[in-house]
Amino acid sequence: MARRLTEAESASLLNEVGQIEQALATSSLERCRLLDEILRASYTLATDDELQTFASVASRQVYVHQALGVPPNLAVALEKLRTWLYRTVRQRIEYPHAQLQPAFALIGQWLKWHQGATGADLDALPLPDESTPDEPTALRIVARERSAIHLDSGAEIPVIHGTIEASNLPVALQLHRRWRQLAAAIRQGTVLGVIAPRWLSPDTAACTDTTLVILEPDVLLDVTTVAECFTGSTNTHLRVLLQMLSMDTPSAATVVGSVVNACFDELLADPEVEPSRAIERALRARYLDVLVAVQHGLLSLEQVEQDVGIHLDVLRRVIPHLRGQATTEPMFIAPRYGVQGRIDVLLEDRERPAYKTIIELKSGAPPTQLQRMVSQSGTHITVGMRPNHLMQIAGYNLLLDAAFPGCQGTSQILYSRSAEEPLRNAPNLHDFKADFLAMRNKIVAMYHDLAHRRFRALDQLATLDAAEAPPVDRQKLQQWQQAFGSLDEQERLYLYAFIAFAFHEWITTMVGSPLRNGGYSSLWRSAIEEKSEELRSLTFLRFDPDASNCERGFLTFRFTERTPPVHPFRTGDIAVLYQHDALLRGGDTIAGQVFKCTVRSLGRDHIVLSLRNKLFDRRLFASEGFWALDPDVLSIGIESMVRACGQFALAPRERRQLLLGNIAPRSQPLAVPRPARLTDLQYELLSRCLAAQDYFLLEGPPGTGKTSTMLRSIVDHLLSDPREVILCTALTNRAVDEICSALEHLWNDGLLLRLGSLHATEHDALSFAQAAQTQDFAELALQLQRARVIVATVPYLNANLHLFSLIAPTTAIVDEASQLLEPHLLALAVRVERMVMIGDVCQLPAVVQQDERGCRVQHPLLEAIGVERLDRSLFERLLRLAKRNRWTHAYGRLTEQARMHHLVARFPGTQFYGTTFRSMHRWQDEEPDKLPIEALPLLLRHRLVFVDTPREPASGYNCAEAQIAAACARALAHRMTNRSLSEAIGIITPFRKQIRTIAELLGDLSQEVTIDTVERFQGSERDHIIVSCAINSRQHLRLIESLTELDGRTIDRKLNVALTRARHQVIIIGNRQLLELSPHYAALIGFIEQHGIITNAAAATQELTPFLTTDEHHAHHRH
């Protein structure tokens, strides 16, 4: 529900408006940016208890105005102001200060309205006109309400009333024909993309036969996802949900199909390629599927080669007849139509650049007779292909319509199993593209319903007559219905809750949230300059052909003067590469193709990317234009979380009840030999852990040796039992590689095997993927059978659940379990006999995109099993239950740490863990309370330092703080001897603008000193940690906190992680008045006052003068 701001909230924002109004020394652009932030914050606060997701600030604003009954003149003025501020900030327009006064007055009036004021006259604010052409041919509408036109025939025409997003002009859209049924899915704030409407008047449009309507166009679906809903006899969006809840085992047909596709790509690149070598390479690329299919007796390798050979004969005959330059698997993103996808082959004519030909390869059997297809509008055609293949082509044509407006060409399905008629034309007809989008809209509406806890689709799936389902789905449907029917009310509520959470998370990942910017949609909705300014992308890159290896798809890009010095990328990150020019046509289009890739390496002046598609069109990289790189958040997906919920439903009831917490975990005491390296406490916890028969929860605070000591000891003992097969896992490749390092003593005897993608690990000798490139499949199968310790990431396991038909782990050890959402572990938890979860609920949890409201649930049956917040880990929920039920045999905490000096460790130990950590090394207690480095400035000799800095009229950065942080780092670095700076000094700050400010002040030193957010620091440590809080208002305080309640104590997990990264020293820099509004920072500052030193910015600056920058550019840094 939307709500009015409280008196305190509106007063706080009014105070900030007043400060900005008085800050005449600040640029008008920065003042506009701050006003925009306050306006956004007001709508975020007004919807902080609203479950609904919003595709844009405009849709959130419209919803609030409608829900709260904001006076029309005030609402219209505020909507115009939002558009004006957005354009001003995006285009970096500097207005005279006097011209901003109406904006200050209007925001003030808006905030006073929340306090009960009825307001002054708000007519005729002198803001620039933001109108659009009188009759736009394409527009985005933010819906306000629905009505209907009643025809004489008794029929109703739904009418959607709303505003044009770009101009705030009112509009009414009549939903005629196939778009009528869409009305039920439209609510306040829904965004509609409308293409080619017929304008009946300046503010009324109607759908015609040529109109296309796209529900929430920023929510992208894969073309194949939509196309697979068309089966001919039964076309239903429920197929998507059923596929997500089910699990497929690789069949002979899927293996052969993937091999044929890979060989086709190679034949296009080199028609003379030797078939047997191409087949072998293709098999090795899908080695896991091959091993599973062979294990299940579904195929033999000899038969695969024979079957593929038949297809290759057909392909060799077809390829000479394909005209044009071939690009294999080009990727396109079309937010104009709400879809994305990869086309098998795109043929382009050099003489006719606008002419494009789509070739979609299908290795399955073609229909034996012509198929008659009928669209919703009655158009019928006769084609020689299956319905889903025709609709797949319709979706691909939409991709080309968006990427290459006005393009022409043909589309063909290539049936490689058909020797007589392999190429079959697929007509490019508007009606079938409209049907495709109508199905897409149904799927998106279903996703939104599930995200907002409306479970009609699940109920329909549970009661659907299997006879009405496509034959290929009947067994899956019956299996799901049987499993779903066996759930009791509590289990069903649990399933509903996490399915809703998964869909809500995915939609928020797409469209963004107030605290996490624009989500994936910022890829096309934000301009290059905006991305550069906000440091969300790596922009203004130049391709370096001489340093690239195009044969292997390794491309090098050089940074230029305009490339941001700070960016969000690390080695191994997944990203999207595209040309700057691709975004020049507006906010709903990406011209041309994009490239999915992985960051292979990063240097001071370059980045190396590994393209997913190695057979790309090299001509695209021949131009002199700039390139940009955005994070590819879609790799997260919802499929694994929803599939895990399905796996939970299919599990035996006893296992479900155990995981819910209705059954106490069992324990059987064992006589455990004591390893020499363990302390008394570690040995006690090891014994309790090994006694657990179902699960054990080991809390490992920072520096307590949970991986290097405890995990290794658990594995070593379990290996003494020949029955045990151990699966070690964690969230990230880095964490899994640390597990491998802890088990280094097992490397040489074949006991340990590292699973993952080819370049996922730094331990190549352990990599199963590396072995799969050279060893024969029989030997690979033996390797899996012989391995006693399997190590892999949780995402890899969830993406390859069929792996469990090859291995049968008895015990799973999950490291960093508190960073994994509950659905992440469900599919694993139902497959193993015992789980040991190691984590720390006082450190940062899993990253969640959705707002807090989407994470909260309230129901007595869920509260009984500790399900109150869906963003908690399974580890945390079971730990809370175990403590509540006094299952002391099922959990334990390490309290001896080997990282921090005792003075550094004392505050987080008592404040967040309720204990005093014991030191494991003599130096931690015996080194003096001041650093033994006499050459340091006196301020920096203290192990605990707080520098009080003034507020600044800025958002996301504070120049005074940055100067002091950089000077501290430079002073410490100046005294370093025989110590890598990257291991010695870390600077933590919550905002990327502050990271940039500090990096520019440090100059070359920034390449050696890590400057990043606290989330990026989790799991690492440094000798000296400098924390720059960079908050300038009360509203920013919540951005640097991560609060939770544990054992009756409220803790700040972000602050805990920041403090516990340090071995020897912590320096906190920030505004004391603001920080002390937080009880945790207030307590910390009080602790530093007793045991360290507190000073102000002026005194610190004076003492650090030799290490301050004198560069005028940095002294007057502008953002």
Secondary structure, DSSP 8 states (H G I E B T S, - for coil): ------HHHHHHHHHHHHHHHH-TTS-HHHHHHHHHHHHHHHHHHHTTT-----SSHHHHHHHHHHHHT--HHHHHHHHHHHHHHHHHHHHT----GGGGHHHHHHHHHHHHHHTT-----------------SS-SEEEEEEEEEEEEE-TTS-EEEEEEEEETTT--EEEEE--GGGGGGGGG--TT-EEEEES-EEEETTEEE--TT-EEEESTTS-EEHHHHHTT--SS---THHHHHHHHS-----HHHHHHHHHHHHHHHHHH-TT--HHHHHHHHHHHTHHHHHHHHHTTS--HHHHHHHHHHHHHHHHHHGGG--SEEEES-EEEETTTTEEEE-SEEEE-SSSTTEEEEEEEE-S---SS-EEEE-TTS-EEEESS-HHHHHHHHHHHHHHHHHSTT-EEEEEEEETT-SS--EEE----HHHHHHHHHHHHHHHHHHHHHHTT--HHHHHHHH--GGGS-GGGHHHHHHHHHHHHT--HHHHHHHHHHHHHHHHHHHHHHH--TTSTTGGGHHHHS-HHHHHHHT-SEEEEEEEEEEEETTTTEEEEEE-TTS-S--S--TT-EEEEEEGGGGTT-TT---S-BEEEEEEEE-SSEEEEEES-SS--GGGGSS---EEEEE-GGGS-SHHHHHHHHHHHHS-HHHHHHHHTSS---B--------TT--HHHHHHHHHHHHBSSEEEEE--TTS-IIIIIIHHHHHHHTTSTT--EEEEESSHHHHHHHHHHTGGGGGGT-EEE-S-TTS-S-GGGBHHHHTTTS-HHHHHHHHHH-SEEEEEHHHHHHTGGGGGT---SEEEETTGGGSBHHHHHHHHTTSSEEEEEE-TTS------S-GGGGB---HHHHTTT-SBTTSBHHHHHHHHHHHTT-GGGEEE--EESSS-HHHHHHHHHHHSSS--EESSHHHHHS-SB-S-TTS-GGGGBSEEEEE----S-SS--HHHHHHHHHHHHHHHHT--S--HHHHEEEE-S-HHHHHHHHHHHGGGGGTSEEE-HHHHTT--EEEEEEE----SHHHHGGG--EEEETTEEEEHHHHHHHTTEEEEEEEEE-HHHHTTSHHHHHHHHHHHHHSEEEEHHHHHHHTGGGS---HHHHT---
